[in-house]
């Protein structure tokens, strides 16, 4: 009797095709975590290199890591830094230039004041003229008695030399704006020529400015005349002495740079 060959039953193998998508999913998850880590480090260059590497590995059209446009490139970052640096340098240069111009202006004002003070002392005019330099202007104050007869705006013939002397000093600094202003006391004018102190102060400023501008080296565009009447007193109008101080003509040489580091104030002579 033939022995029948006994065969062990074959084991049934389970379907393992699910491993492929599972492995792909794990790979994508790993890539995602690597990308998130790279983004947290904010290293755009490394992130770009990593993105290119993964896009090469997963050649399925546009790569899943194509986020280059979301981050600034090194080239753009370098350009921004360069522009910022240039702006800082330009601002520093402008500030330095402005400081130098303000320094030169201060020297100009001090030089002109010194010349005026010397002229006043040499001609015995200390009771009629004075100068004052502050942060906004250099002011020459001239008493009305040094220039005009009472109630008149016509400059005395003997006083024209004073205007000529001032104009000769001003011509050394032709770029500065000059304001000539007329002032009176508060006593109402009482003559047929002028209806008010406004009119008198206006004519006095204008007439004196015209004598200054007889100097052809001065630019009329830089000059302005104005009238303040009785409304800008520098002393009390209660006393005759105070009223005499208020009757005046002022020649103001205006600064262009009022932000000098220190305000220079010179005592009134």
C-alpha positions as CSV (number, residue, x, y, z in Angstrom):
1,X,0.0,0.0,0.0
2,X,1.5,3.2,-1.1
3,X,2.0,5.7,1.4
4,X,0.4,8.9,0.4
5,X,2.6,11.8,0.6
6,X,1.4,14.2,3.1
7,X,1.7,17.9,2.2
8,X,1.7,20.6,4.9
9,X,-1.0,23.1,4.2
10,X,0.5,26.3,2.7
11,X,0.3,29.4,4.9
12,X,-1.7,32.2,3.5
13,X,0.3,35.5,3.2
14,X,-1.6,38.7,3.9
15,X,-1.8,41.5,1.3
16,X,1.2,43.9,2.0
17,X,0.5,46.5,-0.7
18,X,-0.6,49.0,2.0
19,X,3.0,49.4,3.1
20,X,3.9,51.5,0.0
21,X,1.5,54.4,0.7
22,X,2.2,54.1,4.4
23,X,5.9,54.6,3.7
24,X,5.2,57.5,1.4
25,X,3.0,59.1,4.1
26,X,5.8,58.7,6.7
27,X,8.3,60.3,4.3
28,X,6.0,63.2,3.7
29,X,5.5,63.7,7.4
30,X,9.2,63.6,8.0
31,X,9.6,66.2,5.2
32,X,6.9,68.4,6.8
33,X,8.6,68.3,10.2
34,X,12.0,69.1,8.7
35,X,10.4,72.1,6.9
36,X,8.7,73.4,10.0
37,X,12.0,73.2,11.9
38,X,13.8,75.0,9.1
39,X,11.2,77.7,9.1
40,X,11.4,78.1,12.9
41,X,15.2,78.7,12.5
42,X,14.5,81.6,10.0
43,X,17.4,80.7,7.9
44,X,16.2,81.6,4.4
45,X,19.3,80.3,2.6
46,X,19.2,76.8,4.2
47,X,15.4,76.7,3.7
48,X,15.8,77.5,0.0
49,X,18.5,74.8,-0.4
50,X,16.4,72.2,1.4
51,X,13.3,73.1,-0.7
52,X,15.3,72.6,-3.9
53,X,16.5,69.2,-2.6
54,X,13.1,68.0,-1.8
55,X,11.6,69.3,-5.0
56,X,14.2,67.3,-6.9
57,X,13.4,64.2,-5.0
58,X,9.6,64.5,-5.5
59,X,9.5,65.3,-9.2
60,X,5.7,65.7,-9.4
61,X,5.5,69.1,-11.1
62,X,5.5,72.0,-8.7
63,X,7.1,70.8,-5.5
64,X,5.2,70.8,-2.3
65,X,8.0,73.0,-0.8
66,X,7.8,75.8,-3.4
67,X,7.6,78.6,-0.9
68,X,10.5,80.7,-2.1
69,X,8.2,83.6,-2.8
70,X,7.0,83.7,0.8
71,X,10.5,84.4,2.1
72,X,12.8,87.3,1.1
73,X,15.8,86.2,-0.9
74,X,19.3,87.0,0.3
75,X,19.6,89.4,-2.7
76,X,16.6,91.4,-1.6
77,X,17.7,91.4,2.0
78,X,21.2,92.6,1.0
79,X,19.6,95.4,-1.1
80,X,17.4,96.5,1.8
81,X,20.4,96.6,4.1
82,X,22.4,98.6,1.5
83,X,19.6,101.1,1.0
84,X,19.2,101.6,4.7
85,X,22.9,102.0,5.2
86,X,23.0,104.6,2.4
87,X,20.1,106.5,3.9
88,X,21.9,106.6,7.3
89,X,25.1,108.0,5.6
90,X,23.1,110.6,3.6
91,X,21.3,111.8,6.7
92,X,24.6,112.0,8.6
93,X,26.2,114.0,5.7
94,X,23.2,116.4,5.6
95,X,23.4,116.9,9.4
96,X,27.1,117.5,9.2
97,X,26.7,120.0,6.4
98,X,24.0,121.8,8.2
99,X,26.1,122.0,11.3
100,X,29.0,123.4,9.3
101,X,26.7,126.1,7.7
102,X,25.3,127.0,11.1
103,X,28.8,127.4,12.5
104,X,29.7,129.6,9.5
105,X,26.6,131.7,10.1
106,X,27.4,132.2,13.7
107,X,30.9,133.4,12.7
108,X,29.3,135.8,10.2
109,X,26.9,137.3,12.8
110,X,29.6,137.7,15.4
111,X,31.9,139.4,12.9
112,X,29.2,141.8,11.7
113,X,28.2,142.7,15.3
114,X,31.8,143.4,16.2
115,X,32.1,145.8,13.3
116,X,28.9,147.6,14.2
117,X,29.9,147.9,17.9
118,X,33.3,149.3,16.9
119,X,31.6,151.9,14.6
120,X,29.2,152.9,17.4
121,X,32.0,153.3,19.9
122,X,34.3,155.2,17.5
123,X,31.5,157.7,16.6
124,X,30.1,158.2,20.1
125,X,26.7,156.7,19.3
126,X,26.3,154.4,22.3
127,X,23.3,156.4,23.5
128,X,21.6,156.2,20.1
129,X,22.4,152.7,18.7
130,X,22.9,149.3,20.1
131,X,23.2,145.7,18.8
132,X,21.9,142.4,20.0
133,X,22.6,138.9,18.7
134,X,20.4,136.0,19.6
135,X,19.3,132.7,18.3
136,X,17.1,134.1,15.5
137,X,18.8,137.3,14.3
138,X,21.2,140.2,14.7
139,X,19.3,143.4,15.5
140,X,20.6,146.9,15.1
141,X,18.3,149.3,17.1
142,X,18.5,153.0,16.1
143,X,16.8,155.7,18.2
144,X,14.5,157.9,16.2
145,X,16.3,161.1,17.3
146,X,19.4,159.8,15.5
147,X,17.5,159.7,12.2
148,X,14.4,161.9,12.2
149,X,12.9,165.1,13.4
150,X,9.8,164.8,15.7
151,X,6.8,163.6,13.7
152,X,8.8,163.2,10.5
153,X,9.9,160.2,8.4
154,X,12.5,162.1,6.4
155,X,16.0,161.0,7.4
156,X,18.2,163.9,8.5
157,X,21.0,164.8,6.0
158,X,23.6,164.3,8.7
159,X,22.2,160.9,9.5
160,X,22.5,159.5,6.0
161,X,26.1,158.7,6.7
162,X,25.0,156.2,9.4
163,X,22.8,154.4,6.9
164,X,25.6,154.3,4.4
165,X,28.0,152.9,7.0
166,X,25.5,150.1,7.9
167,X,24.9,149.3,4.3
168,X,28.7,148.9,3.7
169,X,28.9,146.4,6.5
170,X,25.8,144.5,5.3
171,X,27.3,144.1,1.8
172,X,29.9,141.7,3.2
173,X,27.0,139.2,3.9
174,X,24.8,139.5,0.8
175,X,22.9,136.2,1.3
176,X,21.1,137.1,4.5
177,X,17.5,138.5,4.6
178,X,17.1,141.9,6.2
179,X,14.0,143.3,7.8
180,X,13.8,147.1,8.5
181,X,11.0,147.8,11.0
182,X,9.5,151.1,12.3
183,X,8.3,151.6,15.9
184,X,6.6,154.5,17.8
185,X,5.4,155.2,21.3
186,X,1.7,155.2,22.1
187,X,1.2,159.0,21.9
188,X,-1.3,159.6,19.1
189,X,0.3,161.5,16.1
190,X,-1.0,165.0,15.8
191,X,-0.1,166.5,12.4
192,X,-1.6,166.8,9.0
193,X,1.0,164.4,7.3
194,X,0.2,161.2,9.2
195,X,-3.1,159.9,10.4
196,X,-1.7,157.4,12.8
197,X,1.5,155.9,14.3
198,X,1.1,153.1,11.9
199,X,1.7,155.5,9.0
200,X,4.6,157.2,10.6
201,X,6.4,154.0,11.5
202,X,5.8,152.6,8.0
203,X,7.3,155.6,6.3
204,X,10.3,155.7,8.6
205,X,11.2,152.1,8.0
206,X,10.7,152.5,4.2
207,X,12.8,155.7,3.9
208,X,15.6,154.3,5.9
209,X,15.6,151.1,3.9
210,X,15.7,153.1,0.6
211,X,18.9,154.7,1.8
212,X,20.4,151.4,2.6
213,X,19.6,150.1,-0.9
214,X,21.4,153.0,-2.5
215,X,24.3,150.7,-2.1
216,X,24.4,148.7,-5.5
217,X,26.0,145.7,-3.8
218,X,22.9,145.0,-1.8
219,X,20.1,142.9,-3.2
220,X,16.6,144.5,-2.8
221,X,15.1,141.0,-2.9
222,X,16.6,140.3,0.5
223,X,15.1,143.4,2.1
224,X,11.7,144.0,3.6
225,X,10.2,147.0,5.5
226,X,7.4,146.7,8.0
227,X,5.5,148.9,10.4
228,X,4.7,148.0,14.0
229,X,3.5,151.4,15.2
230,X,3.1,151.4,19.0
231,X,2.4,147.7,19.4
232,X,5.9,146.3,20.0
233,X,7.3,148.4,22.8
234,X,10.5,147.5,24.5
235,X,10.0,149.9,27.5
236,X,7.1,151.3,29.4
237,X,5.2,154.1,27.7
238,X,4.3,155.6,31.1
239,X,7.5,157.7,31.3
240,X,9.1,160.0,28.7
241,X,12.3,158.0,29.0
242,X,10.4,154.8,28.1
243,X,8.6,156.4,25.2
244,X,11.9,157.7,23.8
245,X,13.3,154.1,23.9
246,X,10.2,152.8,22.0
247,X,10.6,155.3,19.2
248,X,13.1,153.5,17.0
249,X,14.0,151.8,13.7
250,X,15.3,148.3,13.9
251,X,17.4,146.6,11.2
252,X,17.3,142.8,11.7
253,X,19.6,140.4,9.9
254,X,17.9,137.1,10.0
255,X,19.5,133.7,10.6
256,X,19.0,130.9,8.2
257,X,19.8,128.2,10.8
258,X,18.1,128.7,14.1
259,X,19.1,125.3,15.6
260,X,22.6,126.3,16.5
261,X,24.0,124.3,19.5
262,X,24.0,127.3,21.8
263,X,22.2,130.5,21.8
264,X,24.5,133.4,21.7
265,X,23.2,136.5,23.6
266,X,25.1,139.7,23.7
267,X,24.4,142.3,26.2
268,X,22.8,145.5,24.9
269,X,25.2,148.3,24.7
